[in-house]
Amino acid sequence: MTRRLQPFVALFLVAAVIGVPLWLVVATAGKSQGEAVDPDLSPPSTWHLWENLRQVWVDADIPAALFGSLLIVVPTVAVVLILGSMAAWVLARRTSRLTAVLYALGISGIILPPAVVTVVLLLRQLGLAGTVTGMIGVYVGIYLSTVIFFVTGFVRTIPPSLEEAAQIDGAGPVAVFRRVVLPLLRPVLATATILICLYVWNDVFYAFFVIGGRVDTLPLNLFQVASAGLYLNNWHLIFAYVLLMSLPLIVTFAIAQRRIISGITSGAVK
């Protein structure tokens, strides 16, 4: 009897952990200012969700912040995936001691925190402080290890005979990677894409120190708006902003969820 109840208990706990905070955000975003002064789980007496979303979209200048976020996230994800997958392919196919050392160095960024002060000083010396290029470079350096870790494990499950067959047909290393390896990496790259997007899209810490408000992103914009007192005690607008900021990631995850699960099991377990 106990074993039969275990799956239902697990599902209930997962639903509670995920559903309760989600309902708090949605319910508070749909309330009026008076009802949202003390956020709780009670539903709003009258739903004002669309009105609050519309007000936040206009007053907080979300389109400009959305453009700033995309300007940083899209190049960061593209560069990290390309460089990380190419490096992982080489590291997975070489078995020397030097390769093992390089692989250890490559994934060390997962556990070693970056030195923020040193990074900012280095960017100032290079003239990249406060620029989109500098911010992208910082994110690439931080999250490249994550891609190398996932993709290397996945590449090791790909039979080398596929690459050897392409080489026999006269394909060079670049052609082998582009035509044979890269299409097989789609599940794990989907996983890495979601992870990197999640980290970069919601980041306010590194963005605050590196670009310092010179480029507006969604998290920085929310921080500045809340700090300026524009949304003081307006919890319904803050939660509505959080909803709008989360929608792109939710849509992306919903579309790529099957590839994400496949990539995690193949890249991390194997």
Order of alpha helices (4+ residues) and beta strands (2+ residues): alpha-alpha-alpha-alpha-alpha-alpha-alpha-alpha-alpha-alpha-alpha-alpha
